[in-house]
């Protein structure tokens, strides 16, 4: 039963990370839209820094998602009694 709850926890973590990544992507898109829509001057170096910082967060979350997906697949293999070699 422990393995099942671990798997379910990984599914929840995966869902949360996917939502966070989508939020990052939408926020970056909003900044890019602002570049087009804003009237008046824009301090471009600041916009670049902000977009780059948001992208770094997204990349970090994507790596975390990859690791969670690996653990989830391993948990599924374990529940199916498939061998895993360390």
Secondary structure by P-SEA (a helix, b strand, c coil): caaaaaaaaaaaaaaaaaaaaaaaaaaaaaaaaaaaccccccaaaaaaaaaaaaaaaaaaaaaaaaaaaaaaaaaaaaaacccccc
